[in-house]
């Protein structure tokens, strides 16, 4: 038990406004593609943990939905995941990018009141044109923290510096998870997420936001993984768009989703997709609970 006195372990909450690169950052820090990433805002809807373990440490990162003022029930539940992550946090990573103007937002005061170490992460320095040192000083003043790292989650430039800073602020505590565990989510969850990622990439306007994916079957067979998934939409007209003329769009979606799934699982995948209407599911708590949006 003596070694536990030297062991560091804790929860690191990654928060920030939409499209700051939070999911890309977690994937870079964990070294695996756990969170889906697209150019569209509000891609992340759940709290997703990514766990890295060493001989004397364990860091549990939490990727979270982008901070916003919720307009309907789904967004309220998404912000519930953010709050749960902040409640558990030993360290808070507040992620901005080089284009975000340093200013006080409503949630900043709430984050500061939690009295946890805050590390400001200024992302996307690979495409920066302004003075990063000035940005760092302004953000430090706003959040009242001495900790700030400017990096590129995409190229992984200076992510090693962030790891060192996180490790330095991590509390002494035994590990929370088994050494080999990479995440808290089951494979079914990631199967649904990779289909949803492909939806965000393929479709335009409101379609990605009105879609939810539920895996109804996940079976490992010799040499192949069989996955069946239902794509829920809110209206019949949306169902027609997702399927496309003579099924062309959903066929394309299946091809793209399968590529990501085979890369993630490391096995051949048979993927069957179908579409179902669930009226106004984003506004209905019973639908949201069925889809796994459960908060404390």
C-alpha positions as CSV (number, residue, x, y, z in Angstrom):
1,X,0.0,0.0,0.0
2,X,3.0,2.3,0.4
3,X,3.1,2.9,-3.4
4,X,-0.4,4.5,-3.3
5,X,1.0,7.4,-1.3
6,X,3.0,8.3,-4.3
7,X,0.3,7.5,-6.9
8,X,-1.6,10.4,-8.5
9,X,-5.1,10.1,-9.9
10,X,-7.9,12.4,-10.8
11,X,-10.7,13.6,-13.1
12,X,-9.9,16.4,-15.6
13,X,-12.9,18.1,-17.1
14,X,-12.6,19.6,-20.6
15,X,-15.0,22.4,-21.0
16,X,-15.5,25.4,-23.3
17,X,-17.8,26.9,-25.9
18,X,-18.8,24.8,-29.1
19,X,-16.2,24.3,-31.8
20,X,-13.1,25.1,-29.6
21,X,-11.6,21.7,-30.4
22,X,-12.3,20.0,-27.1
23,X,-12.9,16.5,-28.6
24,X,-9.8,16.8,-30.7
25,X,-7.9,17.7,-27.6
26,X,-9.1,14.7,-25.6
27,X,-8.3,12.4,-28.5
28,X,-4.8,13.9,-28.7
29,X,-4.2,13.6,-24.9
30,X,-5.5,10.0,-24.7
31,X,-4.0,8.8,-28.0
32,X,-7.2,7.2,-29.3
33,X,-10.1,8.5,-31.3
34,X,-12.8,8.3,-28.6
35,X,-14.7,11.5,-29.3
36,X,-16.2,12.1,-32.7
37,X,-15.0,15.3,-34.4
38,X,-16.7,17.4,-37.1
39,X,-16.6,21.0,-38.3
40,X,-20.1,21.6,-37.1
41,X,-20.9,22.9,-33.6
42,X,-22.6,20.8,-30.9
43,X,-21.3,17.5,-32.3
44,X,-20.6,16.2,-28.7
45,X,-23.8,15.4,-26.8
46,X,-22.5,13.2,-23.9
47,X,-19.8,13.2,-21.3
48,X,-17.1,10.8,-22.6
49,X,-14.2,9.7,-20.4
50,X,-10.8,8.9,-21.8
51,X,-8.4,7.2,-19.4
52,X,-4.6,7.1,-19.5
53,X,-2.6,5.2,-16.9
54,X,1.0,5.0,-16.1
55,X,3.2,3.4,-13.4
56,X,2.4,6.2,-10.8
57,X,-0.6,8.1,-12.3
58,X,-4.0,7.8,-13.9
59,X,-5.7,10.7,-15.6
60,X,-9.4,10.5,-16.4
61,X,-10.3,13.1,-19.0
62,X,-13.9,14.1,-19.6
63,X,-14.9,15.5,-23.0
64,X,-18.1,17.5,-22.7
65,X,-20.7,19.2,-24.9
66,X,-20.0,22.8,-25.7
67,X,-21.3,25.4,-23.2
68,X,-24.5,27.2,-24.3
69,X,-27.7,28.6,-23.0
70,X,-30.1,25.6,-23.5
71,X,-33.1,26.2,-25.8
72,X,-34.8,22.8,-25.5
73,X,-34.7,19.6,-23.4
74,X,-31.8,17.9,-25.2
75,X,-29.5,20.9,-24.7
76,X,-30.6,21.0,-21.0
77,X,-29.5,17.4,-20.6
78,X,-26.2,18.1,-22.4
79,X,-25.5,20.9,-20.0
80,X,-26.3,18.5,-17.2
81,X,-23.4,16.3,-18.4
82,X,-21.1,19.4,-18.3
83,X,-22.2,20.2,-14.7
84,X,-21.7,16.5,-13.6
85,X,-18.2,16.6,-15.1
86,X,-17.4,19.9,-13.2
87,X,-18.7,18.4,-10.0
88,X,-16.3,15.5,-10.2
89,X,-13.4,17.5,-11.5
90,X,-10.0,17.7,-9.8
91,X,-8.7,19.9,-12.6
92,X,-10.7,22.0,-15.1
93,X,-9.4,22.6,-18.6
94,X,-11.1,25.7,-20.0
95,X,-10.6,25.4,-23.8
96,X,-10.7,28.5,-26.0
97,X,-9.2,29.0,-29.5
98,X,-7.1,31.8,-30.9
99,X,-10.2,33.4,-32.5
100,X,-12.3,33.6,-29.3
101,X,-12.3,37.1,-27.8
102,X,-11.3,37.1,-24.2
103,X,-14.4,38.1,-22.3
104,X,-16.4,37.1,-19.3
105,X,-19.2,34.6,-20.1
106,X,-22.0,33.6,-17.7
107,X,-20.5,30.2,-16.9
108,X,-17.0,31.5,-16.2
109,X,-17.9,32.8,-12.7
110,X,-19.6,29.4,-12.0
111,X,-16.4,27.6,-13.0
112,X,-14.2,29.9,-10.8
113,X,-16.5,29.3,-7.8
114,X,-15.7,25.6,-7.8
115,X,-12.2,26.4,-6.5
116,X,-10.4,23.7,-8.5
117,X,-7.2,24.3,-10.5
118,X,-8.1,25.8,-13.8
119,X,-5.8,25.4,-16.8
120,X,-6.6,27.6,-19.8
121,X,-6.0,25.9,-23.1
122,X,-5.7,28.2,-26.1
123,X,-6.1,25.9,-29.1
124,X,-5.4,26.2,-32.8
125,X,-2.0,28.0,-32.6
126,X,-1.1,26.3,-35.9
127,X,-3.4,28.8,-37.6
128,X,-2.9,31.8,-35.3
129,X,-2.1,35.2,-36.7
130,X,-2.2,37.2,-33.5
131,X,0.1,37.7,-30.5
132,X,-0.5,34.5,-28.3
133,X,1.3,36.0,-25.3
134,X,-1.2,38.8,-25.1
135,X,-4.1,36.3,-25.4
136,X,-2.6,34.3,-22.6
137,X,-2.4,37.3,-20.2
138,X,-6.0,38.4,-21.0
139,X,-7.4,34.9,-20.4
140,X,-5.4,34.5,-17.2
141,X,-6.9,37.7,-15.8
142,X,-10.5,36.7,-16.7
143,X,-10.3,33.2,-15.1
144,X,-8.0,34.2,-12.3
145,X,-5.5,31.4,-12.9
146,X,-1.7,31.3,-13.5
147,X,-2.0,28.2,-15.7
148,X,-2.3,28.7,-19.4
149,X,-1.0,26.5,-22.3
150,X,-1.2,27.5,-26.0
151,X,-1.2,24.5,-28.3
152,X,-2.6,22.8,-31.3
153,X,-4.7,19.7,-30.6
154,X,-4.8,18.9,-34.3
155,X,-1.0,18.8,-34.8
156,X,-0.4,17.9,-31.1
157,X,2.1,20.7,-30.8
158,X,2.7,21.4,-27.0
159,X,0.2,18.8,-25.8
160,X,3.2,17.3,-23.9
161,X,3.4,20.6,-22.0
162,X,-0.3,20.3,-21.1
163,X,0.2,16.7,-19.9
164,X,3.0,17.9,-17.6
165,X,0.9,20.7,-16.2
166,X,-2.1,18.4,-15.6
167,X,0.2,15.8,-13.9
168,X,1.7,18.5,-11.7
169,X,-1.8,19.5,-10.5
170,X,-3.2,16.0,-10.1
171,X,-4.0,15.0,-6.5
172,X,-2.4,12.0,-4.7
173,X,-5.1,9.2,-4.9
174,X,-5.3,5.5,-5.9
175,X,-6.5,4.8,-9.4
176,X,-10.2,4.9,-10.1
177,X,-10.2,2.4,-13.0
178,X,-8.3,-0.7,-14.0
179,X,-4.9,0.0,-15.6
180,X,-6.1,-1.4,-19.0
181,X,-9.4,0.5,-19.2
182,X,-9.5,3.2,-21.8
183,X,-13.0,4.7,-21.4
184,X,-16.2,4.3,-19.4
185,X,-18.4,3.8,-22.5
186,X,-19.2,0.4,-24.1
187,X,-18.5,-0.5,-27.7
188,X,-22.2,0.0,-28.6
189,X,-22.0,3.6,-27.6
190,X,-19.0,4.2,-29.9
191,X,-20.7,2.4,-32.8
192,X,-23.7,4.8,-32.5
193,X,-21.3,7.8,-32.3
194,X,-19.4,6.9,-35.4
195,X,-22.7,6.6,-37.4
196,X,-23.7,10.0,-35.9
197,X,-20.3,11.5,-36.9
198,X,-20.9,10.3,-40.5
199,X,-24.3,11.9,-40.4
200,X,-22.8,15.3,-39.4
201,X,-20.3,15.1,-42.2
202,X,-22.8,13.9,-44.9
203,X,-25.9,15.9,-44.3
204,X,-26.6,19.7,-44.2
205,X,-28.7,22.1,-42.2
206,X,-30.9,20.7,-39.5
207,X,-30.5,17.0,-40.4
208,X,-27.5,16.2,-38.2
209,X,-29.1,17.9,-35.2
210,X,-32.4,16.1,-35.5
211,X,-30.8,12.6,-35.7
212,X,-30.1,10.2,-32.9
213,X,-28.5,6.8,-33.4
214,X,-29.4,3.7,-31.3
215,X,-27.5,0.4,-31.8
216,X,-30.1,-2.4,-31.6
217,X,-27.7,-5.3,-32.2
218,X,-23.9,-5.7,-31.6
219,X,-22.5,-9.2,-32.1
220,X,-18.9,-10.3,-32.4
221,X,-18.7,-13.3,-34.8
222,X,-15.7,-15.0,-36.3
223,X,-13.9,-12.5,-38.5
224,X,-16.8,-10.0,-38.5
225,X,-18.7,-7.7,-36.1
226,X,-22.5,-7.4,-36.9
227,X,-24.0,-4.0,-36.0
228,X,-27.6,-3.0,-36.5
229,X,-28.5,0.6,-35.8
230,X,-31.7,2.8,-35.9
231,X,-31.4,6.4,-36.9
232,X,-34.2,8.4,-35.2
233,X,-35.4,11.6,-36.8
234,X,-38.2,14.0,-35.8
235,X,-40.3,14.2,-38.9
236,X,-41.3,12.1,-42.0
237,X,-39.7,14.7,-44.3
238,X,-36.4,14.2,-42.5
239,X,-36.6,10.4,-42.9
240,X,-36.9,10.9,-46.6
241,X,-33.8,13.1,-46.7
242,X,-31.7,10.6,-44.7
243,X,-32.7,7.7,-46.9
244,X,-32.4,9.6,-50.2
245,X,-33.7,8.7,-53.6
246,X,-33.8,4.9,-54.0
247,X,-31.8,4.6,-50.7
248,X,-28.7,6.3,-52.2
249,X,-28.0,8.5,-49.2
250,X,-28.3,5.9,-46.5
251,X,-26.2,3.5,-48.6
252,X,-23.5,6.2,-48.7
253,X,-23.9,6.7,-45.0
254,X,-23.4,3.0,-44.3
255,X,-20.2,2.9,-46.4
256,X,-18.6,5.9,-44.6
257,X,-19.7,4.7,-41.1
258,X,-18.4,1.2,-41.7
259,X,-14.9,2.6,-42.5
260,X,-14.7,4.4,-39.2
261,X,-16.1,1.4,-37.3
262,X,-13.6,-1.0,-38.8
263,X,-10.7,1.2,-38.0
264,X,-11.9,1.6,-34.4
265,X,-12.9,-2.0,-33.8
266,X,-10.0,-3.6,-35.8
267,X,-12.4,-6.0,-37.4
268,X,-14.6,-6.3,-40.5
269,X,-18.0,-4.8,-39.9
270,X,-21.4,-5.7,-41.3
271,X,-23.6,-2.6,-40.7
272,X,-27.3,-2.4,-41.2
273,X,-29.0,1.0,-40.9
274,X,-32.6,1.9,-40.8
275,X,-34.6,5.1,-40.1
276,X,-37.5,5.7,-37.7
277,X,-39.5,8.8,-36.8
278,X,-39.8,9.8,-33.1
279,X,-41.8,13.0,-33.1
280,X,-39.9,16.0,-31.4
281,X,-37.6,13.6,-29.5
282,X,-35.2,16.5,-28.7
283,X,-37.9,18.1,-26.6
284,X,-39.3,15.0,-24.9
285,X,-37.7,13.8,-21.7
286,X,-39.1,10.3,-22.0
287,X,-37.4,10.0,-25.5
288,X,-34.2,11.4,-24.2
289,X,-34.0,9.0,-21.3
290,X,-34.6,6.1,-23.8
291,X,-31.7,7.4,-25.8
292,X,-29.4,7.5,-22.8
293,X,-29.5,11.2,-21.8
294,X,-29.7,10.6,-18.1
295,X,-28.3,13.2,-15.6
296,X,-27.8,13.1,-11.9
